[in-house]
């Protein structure tokens, strides 16, 4: 089986960097080409410029198979055949409805990107799928806990897939950022991998034999568990799931033949990469240093406070929040980086500079290191729109490359055994 990949919602190429162990040496990309990326799509609807796509092309070269179009407008049958489908996609409202005439079957809510993935599954039937999303996917929406992930699992079931998932906090496995994301690995029930895993109990898959247990070990301690069926017997179709599904998903689990088993587990890794290990040690541009005026603003934002507020009905209340480390603790992994990094807000990192001992913001290079990208990966021509602010935005949207690298190496062995 060939190692061919299609990358959806490609961003600046995090999946490709991880799967092909990409390096940037003297501004030249070196990748091991274990995986052949036959098609990639990146489209940012909210901006006229397309800096993420420009970065992808700058690093991997322009190609007729690097597509900068709204994925919703693309005929999925035109996508090349592939072995592995990858992508990190937004957490949205996945609710579905049946068309009034019933002639068109089940329709996704307009603009929801999950249904574009579903169309690729239906059109191309890739044997393996690796996806990444925020961990709140497992418990959304608040009004019907677990519905959105239940819809995803039922979609996979309807397309003859089994699914393993795990919420992984990168900082708990030796990476320099406490970034918690859910990773989803799906595989066709016609694969040898399915035949192998189907002989193993669900609990053993989660704790010992599954892709996540093999690469991100957990303690031999079951904190909680749950079971549920999502088969046609229990739910007629996706509309039924959308209307009625309610279930507590824990941070790991498996779905086979419509039977869901989920467990609450703990990581088992003692390695820590502290923030100080990825900070620049040389001279830092003065624009990142906090001035006296902004210092007091930062101190207020990071401190504990009670702020009087009013509800829409006029009722008064105090909004409270606790204090944060100011500056950030350099002896632990970085906090989760957001797209607003370095803007004047509570979530931005403030660190003590090694040379001057002054307080400062992160640099774009440090943001890249926190996610495991090569140094200056997003440093391309600003004429494309890739300003410093955009570089931080890209890293706030990105994944931790090292996690994909580990999973990719394991998926290689799976495919080689097919």
N, C-alpha and C positions, 0 to 999 in steps of 0.2 A: 504494500500500500504506500503510495507516494505521500510525502509530507508537504502538502499544498495547503495554503492558508488564505482565507478571506478575512479582512480586518474591517469591521464596521465601526463607525464613530471613532475614527482612527486617532483624532487629536494630533499630537506631535510624534506619534509612533511608539507609545509605551509598550504595547504588546510585541511589536516587532523588535524593539530594543531588548526585551526580555527573552523572547524565543530564540533570537539569533545572536545573543550575547554581544551586542553592538558596542564598539569602542569608537571614540573620536580622537584621532591622533593627528596633530598639526592641521586641524580642520578637515581631515579626510576620514570618511566613515569606513570602518572595518567591521564586517559582520561575517559570522561563520557559515552563513547560507545553509544551515541545516534545514531550515524551512523555506520553501519557495512561496513568497507572497504574490499570489496571482491576481489580486484585486483588492483595492482599498478605497473606502469612501470617507470623506470628511466634509461636513457642511455646517457652518455656523449661521443660523437664520437671523440672528439679532444684530449682525454687523455687515456693513458693505464690504469691508476688507475681509480677507480670509487668512489671517496670519498663521493659524495652526496648519492649514493645508499648505501654505507657502513653506513653512518649516519642514513639513513632511517631504515635500518635493525637493527642497534644498538639500536635505540629508540623504534621501534615498533616490534622487533623480526623478526627472519628469517622465511620465509614462501614460500611455492611453488607458492603462488600467488603474491609474490614480485618479479617482473621480471626485470632483468638487461640485456635486449637485445634491439637492434635497433627495434623500433616500426614498421618500414617499413617491417621487415622480419616476423612479427607475423600475423598469420591467425586470423582476427578479430572475426571470429565465435567461436573461442576457449575462448574468454573473457566471464566471467560469466555474467548472466543477472543482470541488476542493474537499480535503479530508478533515480540516479543522476550521470551524467558524469561531471567530473571537470578537469581543467588543465590550466596552463599558458604556452603559446607556443610562439616561436619566431615570430617576424614580418619579413616576407620574401616576395619574389616576388611570388604572387599567380596566375600568368597568366596561362592560360590553352590553350591546342591545341587539335585538333582532329587528331587521328591516320591516317596515309596515307590510310589504307584500309577501314577506317570507321567501321571496325568490332568490335573495342574495345571501341567505344564511346569516351567520353571526358576523357582526361588524364591530371593529374596535372603535373606541372614542377617537374622534378626529385629532390628528397630530400626535398621537401616542406612539413612541418609537418601538415599543415592544412588538406591535403588530407588524412592523417592517421585518423584524427578526423572524417572526412567525411565518411570514411570506417566504423568506429565504429557506426556512426549514421545509416548507411544503414544496417549493420549486426545485431545490437542489439536494435535499436529503443528505447533508454532510454527516459522515459517521460519528464525528465528535464535535462538541461545542464547549467553549470555555468563555464564561461571561463574568463580569464584575459589576457590582452595584453597591450603593450605600446600605448599611445593615438595617436601616429602618424599613427596607422593602419587606422584611419578614413580618412586620407588625402593622403594615399600612393597609387600609386607611384606619384612622382612629375610631371611626364609627362602625367598623366591621373588621376587626383584627385578623390579619392573615389572608384576607381576600385576594389581594393583588398577587401574592406569591402563589396562592392556590390556583389562580387563573393561569399563571405561567406554567405550573406543574401540569395542569390539565391540558394545556396546549402541547406540552412535550409528550404527554401520554397519547393524545390524539394523533401525534406524528410518530408514534412507536419508539419513544425514547425512555430510558431510565435516567435518573438524576441523582447526583450527590452534591451536597452543599456544605459550606462551613464559613462562619464568620471568623476572619483572621485579623487580629491586631498586629500589624507589622512590627511594632515596637516590642512585642512579647516574643519575637522570634529573631532577634539580633539585628533588626533594621533600625535606622536612626529616626523613625517617626512613629508616633502612636496613632497610626491611621487604621481605623477599623472598617473593613469592607466585607461584603459577602461575595464569595466566589462560587460559581455554579459550574459543575462539570456534567455534561449530558452525553449519552452515547446510545447509538442505535441498538435495539434489541436483537438485531441480526449480527452484531459483532461478536468476535471471540471473547472480547473483554466482558461483554454482558454474560456470556455463557459461564465464564470463570467466576464472576462476582455473584451470579445468581445462585451459586452453590454455597455461598457464605451467608451466615445470618446477618441481618441488618445491623445489629449491635456490633458484631465483629468487623463489619465493613467500616463503621464509624470509628471504632477504637483502634483497629489494628491493620486492616487489609485494604482500606480505600485509599484513593489518591491523596486525600488530605491527611489521613493518619500516617501515611508513609513519609510525607514530606514536612508535615507540621505536627509533631507528636503531641498527644494529650495525656493527661494523667489518667490512671486507671481508676477513675472515680465518676460514677454517674450521679449527677446532681438532681436531674429531673428528666422525665421522658413523656412522650405522647404518641398516640397512634391514631390514624384516620384513613378512611378510604375515600378516594376521589374518582372511583370507577363509574361507568355508565349506570350501574345498579344504584349507586348512591346519588349521583348527579347526572341528569339526562344529557346535558351539554354545557358549553361555556356560559350560556346565559343563566342556567341554573346555578352554576358555581358563583357567578357574579352576584346573583340575587341572594344566595343563601349560605355561602361558605363562610364559616367563622371558626378559626382554629389558632391555637397558640403554637407557633413555630419556635423551636429553640435554636441555639447557634450552630447546630450541626444536624444533618439528617440525610435520608435517602428516600427516593420514591421509585418503586418498581411495580410495574403492572397495576398502577393505580393505588398501591398500598404505601402509605406514608409512615415512616418511623423517624421521629426527631428526638434529639437528646441534648441536654445542657452539659457542656464539657468544659474542662479547664486546660489551658496550655501547659506544656511540659518542656520548657527551655530555659536555661540559665544564662544564656549569652545576652549581653546588652551592648548596644552601640550608642554612646552618649552623643548629645548634640555637639559637644566641643570637638569631636573627632571630624566633623564635616565643615567646621567653620574655617574661613580663610585666616591665615596667620600673618599675612603681609599688610601692606598699606591699604587702607580702605578709603574710598572716595568720601569726601566730607558730606556729600548729599545724604548719606545714610546715617550720619551722626545726629543725635537728638540735640536741638538747641535749647536754650534756657526756657524760651516761651512754650515750646511743645512739651518739655519735661513735665511740667505741672499737669498738663492735660492727660499725658500718658499715666501719670501717677494716679490721677483721679479715676481713669477708666479701669485700671488694674486693681484698684482698691475696693474694699467692701463698702456698700452703700445702700441706702433706702431712699427711693425716689417716689414722691407723691404722684399718683396718676389717677385718671378717671376712666371708668368703664363707659361704653356707649350710652348706658342708661343714666349716667351722671353720678353713679356711686363712686366714692373715693376709696383708694387703697394704696398701700405702699409696695412698690416693686423693689424686691430685695435681691442682691447678689453678693456672694462672698468674694474675698480677696484672691488674687492670683499672684504667682511669683513674679516679682519685678526687681531686677531683670529675670529672664527665664533661667531655670536651673540647667547648667551645662553638663551636669553629671548624669542626666537621664535623656532618653530620646526626645526629640522635638514633639510638641503637641501637633495635632492634626492641622495641616496647612489648608487654609481656605483660599478661595479665589480673590479675596480682599486683602491678602497678605501685604503688609507694609503701609496700608492706609491707616488713618488714625481711628482705630477701633480696638476693642478689648481683646480680640482674638489674634491680632498680629503679634509676632515674636519681637521682643526687645532683648538684646544680648549685650554683655560687656565685651568690648573689643579687646583682643589679645594685646595689641601693642600700646594703644593709648589709654586703655582702661575706661574709656568713655562709653556711655550707653549708645547703642545704635540699632538700626533695623537690619534685617537680613539682606544679603546681596542676591541678585538673580542666580549666580553660580551656586550659592549655598542652598537656595531653594531647589535647584536641580539635584544637588547631592542628597538632600533629604529624601527625595523620591528615587534616588539611585540612577539618574540619567548621567550620561557623560558630561564632564564640565563644559559649559557654554553651548550646550545642545541647542538652546533656543536663541542663541546670539546670532541673528541673521540681519539682513539689511532692514533698517528701521523704515525704509520707504514702503515696505510691505505691510507696515502697521505693527510690527513686533517691537513695541516700545518696552521699557523696563516694566511698566505696569502690566502690559500684556504677557510678558514672560512670567510674572508672578501668577497671573490669571491662569495661564496654561498649566503651571505646576499645581495650582489649587484644584484643577480639574483632573489631574493625571493620577495614575496608579503608582504603586511601589514596584519598580521594575524587577527587583530581586525576587519577589513572590512569583511573578510570571516566569522568570528564569528557572526556578526550582520546579514548578509545575510542568513547564515545557519539556524539561529533560525527562520527566517521568512519562509524559504523554508520548515522547519519542519511543520509549521502550514498549509502550502499549501498542503503538502502530507497527513497530517492527515485528511484533508477535501476531499480527493479524494475518 
